[in-house]
Amino acid sequence: MSTGAVVVVIGGGARSGKSRFALARARALGERRVFVATGQARDGEMERRIAQHRAERGDDFRTVEEPLDLARALREQRRADVVLVDCLTLWLSNLLLRGDDEAAIARAVRELCDALAARPCHVVLVTNEVGLGIVPENALARTFRDVAGRAHQDLACIADEAYVAILGHVLRLRPGPVEAVAP
């Protein structure tokens, strides 16, 4: 892209340090920051988590809540320097719980990729790596794992920067060489 705007994908397990790193990376990319939240407060515990995340990121991000139409949310951020999306796996889960099948989710991922290709600003995407465990015992969990894995492959292919967080450390995968960039 001629504007020099980058797509950054940051993956990892739960509580691996990926969101903290994503906030720092987004802050380094620009002053006008938008946080696109895909989580939904369906119960008291999730309400508390959302409140905690808002407190952690402070007031230097404008928050947009968008659990379903992520591509549209990105296209609408015309005045931002950087958009941080947290997180892709919650977005995919929301689509599955709405009743979208794998083909519909694949179309939504392609639409997201198209929105990223036309982005006017930097975009940082946070996601959970879910493919390192055992094969889930129920069909919904297996479908979730499969759509997440395919989405990660598609998004990582178009990313300018790719990172994985593990054990509280962040490794840069792209651009190479692979190296630890944050403890």
C-alpha positions as CSV (number, residue, x, y, z in Angstrom):
1,M,0.0,0.0,0.0
2,S,1.4,3.4,-0.9
3,T,0.5,5.1,2.3
4,G,2.9,3.1,4.3
5,A,0.1,1.8,6.6
6,V,0.8,-1.6,8.0
7,V,-1.3,-4.5,9.1
8,V,-0.1,-6.1,12.2
9,V,-1.3,-9.5,13.4
10,I,-0.6,-10.6,17.0
11,G,-1.6,-14.0,18.1
12,G,-1.1,-16.2,21.2
13,G,-2.7,-18.0,24.0
14,A,-4.9,-16.6,26.8
15,R,-3.0,-14.2,29.1
16,S,0.1,-14.5,27.0
17,G,0.8,-10.8,26.8
18,K,-0.6,-10.2,23.3
19,S,-3.1,-7.5,24.2
20,R,-0.5,-5.5,26.2
21,F,1.9,-5.7,23.3
22,A,-0.8,-4.7,20.8
23,L,-1.6,-1.6,22.9
24,A,2.0,-0.6,22.9
25,R,2.4,-1.3,19.1
26,A,-0.7,0.7,18.3
27,R,0.5,3.6,20.5
28,A,3.7,3.6,18.5
29,L,1.9,3.8,15.2
30,G,-0.1,7.0,15.7
31,E,-1.8,9.5,17.9
32,R,-5.4,9.2,16.7
33,R,-6.3,5.7,17.9
34,V,-9.4,3.6,17.7
35,F,-10.1,0.4,19.6
36,V,-12.6,-1.9,17.9
37,A,-14.0,-4.2,20.6
38,T,-15.6,-7.4,19.4
39,G,-16.5,-8.8,22.9
40,Q,-20.1,-8.6,24.1
41,A,-21.1,-8.3,27.8
42,R,-23.4,-11.3,28.0
43,D,-22.9,-11.8,31.7
44,G,-21.5,-10.1,34.8
45,E,-18.1,-11.7,34.5
46,M,-17.7,-10.5,30.9
47,E,-18.9,-7.0,32.0
48,R,-16.1,-6.9,34.5
49,R,-13.5,-8.1,32.0
50,I,-14.6,-5.4,29.5
51,A,-14.4,-2.7,32.3
52,Q,-10.9,-4.0,33.2
53,H,-9.7,-3.8,29.6
54,R,-11.1,-0.2,29.2
55,A,-9.2,0.8,32.3
56,E,-6.0,-0.8,31.1
57,R,-6.0,1.0,27.8
58,G,-7.0,4.4,29.3
59,D,-8.4,7.3,27.5
60,D,-6.0,7.5,24.5
61,F,-8.2,5.2,22.4
62,R,-11.7,6.0,21.1
63,T,-13.7,2.8,21.5
64,V,-16.0,1.3,18.8
65,E,-18.0,-1.7,19.8
66,E,-18.6,-4.0,16.8
67,P,-19.2,-7.7,17.5
68,L,-20.3,-8.7,13.9
69,D,-19.5,-6.4,11.0
70,L,-15.7,-5.9,11.4
71,A,-15.0,-5.0,7.8
72,R,-17.5,-2.1,8.0
73,A,-16.1,-0.9,11.3
74,L,-12.6,-0.7,9.7
75,R,-13.9,1.1,6.6
76,E,-15.5,3.7,8.8
77,Q,-12.3,4.7,10.5
78,R,-11.2,7.3,8.1
79,R,-9.7,9.8,10.6
80,A,-7.7,7.3,12.6
81,D,-4.0,6.8,12.4
82,V,-4.3,3.3,13.9
83,V,-7.1,0.9,14.6
84,L,-6.6,-1.9,17.1
85,V,-9.1,-4.8,16.8
86,D,-9.3,-7.0,19.9
87,C,-10.1,-9.7,19.2
88,L,-10.6,-11.7,16.1
89,T,-11.5,-15.0,17.8
90,L,-14.3,-13.3,19.7
91,W,-15.6,-11.9,16.4
92,L,-15.5,-15.4,14.8
93,S,-17.3,-16.8,17.9
94,N,-19.9,-14.1,17.6
95,L,-20.5,-15.1,14.0
96,L,-20.8,-18.8,14.9
97,L,-23.2,-18.1,17.7
98,R,-25.3,-16.0,15.4
99,G,-25.7,-19.1,13.3
100,D,-23.3,-18.3,10.4
101,D,-22.0,-21.4,8.8
102,E,-18.4,-22.0,7.7
103,A,-19.0,-20.6,4.2
104,A,-20.5,-17.4,5.5
105,I,-17.6,-16.9,7.9
106,A,-15.1,-17.5,5.1
107,R,-16.9,-14.7,3.2
108,A,-16.7,-12.4,6.2
109,V,-13.0,-13.1,6.5
110,R,-12.5,-12.3,2.8
111,E,-14.5,-9.1,3.3
112,L,-12.2,-8.3,6.2
113,C,-9.1,-8.9,4.1
114,D,-10.5,-6.6,1.4
115,A,-11.1,-3.9,4.0
116,L,-7.6,-4.3,5.2
117,A,-6.2,-4.0,1.7
118,A,-8.1,-0.7,1.3
119,R,-7.3,0.6,4.8
120,P,-6.4,4.3,5.2
121,C,-4.5,3.7,8.4
122,H,-2.5,1.2,10.4
123,V,-4.4,-1.8,11.7
124,V,-3.4,-4.0,14.6
125,L,-5.3,-7.3,14.9
126,V,-5.3,-9.4,18.1
127,T,-6.3,-13.0,18.1
128,N,-6.1,-16.2,20.2
129,E,-4.2,-19.2,18.9
130,V,-6.6,-22.1,19.4
131,G,-5.1,-24.8,17.3
132,L,-2.4,-26.1,19.7
133,G,-4.6,-28.3,21.9
134,I,-6.4,-31.5,21.4
135,V,-9.3,-32.0,19.0
136,P,-12.4,-30.7,20.7
137,E,-15.1,-33.3,21.6
138,N,-18.1,-31.3,20.2
139,A,-18.9,-30.1,16.7
140,L,-19.3,-26.4,17.5
141,A,-15.8,-26.3,19.2
142,R,-14.3,-28.1,16.3
143,T,-15.9,-25.7,13.8
144,F,-14.6,-22.8,15.8
145,R,-11.1,-24.2,15.8
146,D,-11.2,-24.7,12.1
147,V,-12.6,-21.3,11.1
148,A,-10.1,-19.6,13.4
149,G,-7.2,-21.5,11.9
150,R,-8.3,-20.7,8.4
151,A,-8.9,-17.0,9.3
152,H,-5.4,-16.8,10.9
153,Q,-3.8,-18.2,7.8
154,D,-5.6,-15.7,5.5
155,L,-4.8,-12.7,7.7
156,A,-1.2,-13.7,8.4
157,C,-0.6,-13.9,4.6
158,I,-1.5,-10.3,4.2
159,A,0.1,-9.0,7.3
160,D,3.1,-6.7,7.1
161,E,4.1,-7.7,10.7
162,A,3.2,-10.9,12.5
163,Y,3.9,-11.7,16.2
164,V,3.2,-14.5,18.5
165,A,3.0,-14.2,22.3
166,I,3.9,-17.1,24.5
167,L,4.9,-17.4,28.1
168,G,4.8,-13.6,28.5
169,H,7.3,-13.1,25.6
170,V,6.5,-11.8,22.1
171,L,8.3,-13.2,19.1
172,R,8.3,-11.3,15.8
173,L,7.7,-13.7,12.9
174,R,7.5,-11.2,10.1
175,P,9.5,-9.4,9.0
176,G,12.3,-11.8,9.7
177,P,14.5,-12.8,11.3
178,V,12.4,-14.4,14.1
179,E,13.4,-12.8,17.4
180,A,12.0,-11.9,20.8
181,V,10.9,-8.3,20.8
182,A,9.2,-7.9,24.2
183,P,9.5,-9.8,27.5
